[in-house]
Amino acid sequence: MDSLRISLQPILEDIADSKDVCIDRLVGSLKKRDGINTVKLIEAQTQEPRLLIKFKSDVISEDQIRKIVRETGKKLDKTFGHLRVKIQEIQDIHRLEATVTLLKNVKGVMNVLVAPTGMMIVEFNKYITQESIIRELIEKMDLVI
């Protein structure tokens, strides 16, 4: 069995970190392919996230895998946006929870992370909603610094 390591930063340009759901989507897509046995995320503190793919070279080639990864990554980048906004610190847990709930209820919003220290990341489906709509809502919540 052969193995291949692929760096994710050039593939998924919009990912914030290795816990981004788009990485899970890419891994899930690869695992369904004939000839691919395992796909693992490699997280080294000094390097960007990478995938380790073990495959049967008599079924699928390294070039085919690279092409599939690139094409799937482009589709994911085209479909899912990631809005990062510096906001004021939210010390009140109820306000933090309300903010997350409000944003998650926006049609097209897939995931929301609000750090009490002042950072918000909103993942959304670009075909359902627009970044400008989400940004406007966040500004109306009076959170933006």
Residue pairs with C-beta under 8 A, 6 or more apart in sequence:
1 37
1 54
1 55
1 56
2 54
2 55
2 56
2 57
2 62
3 52
3 53
3 54
3 55
4 52
4 53
4 55
4 62
4 65
4 66
5 42
5 50
5 51
5 52
5 53
6 50
6 51
6 53
6 65
6 66
6 69
7 48
7 49
7 50
8 15
8 18
8 23
8 26
8 48
8 49
8 50
8 51
8 73
9 15
9 48
9 49
11 26
11 69
11 70
11 73
12 20
12 22
12 23
12 26
12 73
12 76
12 77
13 77
14 22
14 77
14 80
14 81
14 82
15 22
15 23
15 49
15 82
16 82
16 84
16 121
17 49
18 41
18 43
18 49
20 82
20 123
21 80
21 110
21 111
21 123
22 76
22 77
22 80
22 123
23 41
23 49
25 76
26 51
26 69
26 72
26 73
26 76
27 39
27 41
27 51
29 68
29 72
30 36
30 39
30 51
30 53
30 65
30 68
30 69
30 72
31 38
31 39
33 60
33 65
33 68
34 59
34 60
35 55
35 56
35 57
35 58
35 59
35 60
36 53
36 54
36 55
36 60
36 65
37 54
37 55
37 56
38 52
38 53
38 54
39 51
39 52
39 53
39 54
40 51
40 52
41 49
41 50
41 51
41 52
42 49
42 50
42 51
42 52
43 49
44 50
51 69
53 65
55 62
55 65
78 126
79 125
79 126
79 127
80 110
80 123
80 124
80 125
80 126
81 123
81 124
81 125
81 126
81 131
82 121
82 122
82 123
83 120
83 121
83 122
83 123
83 124
83 131
83 134
83 135
84 119
84 120
84 121
85 119
85 120
85 121
85 122
85 135
85 138
85 143
85 144
86 118
86 119
86 120
86 144
86 145
87 114
87 118
87 119
87 120
87 138
87 143
87 144
87 145
88 118
88 143
88 144
88 145
89 116
89 117
89 118
90 96
90 99
90 114
90 116
90 118
90 143
91 116
96 114
96 116
99 112
99 114
99 120
99 141
99 143
100 112
100 114
102 137
102 141
103 109
103 112
103 122
103 134
103 137
103 138
104 111
104 112
106 124
106 129
106 133
106 134
106 137
107 128
107 129
108 124
108 125
108 127
108 128
108 129
109 122
109 123
109 124
109 125
109 129
109 134
110 123
110 124
110 125
111 121
111 122
111 123
112 120
112 121
112 122
112 123
113 120
113 121
113 122
114 120
118 145
120 138
120 143
122 134
122 138
124 131
124 134
138 144
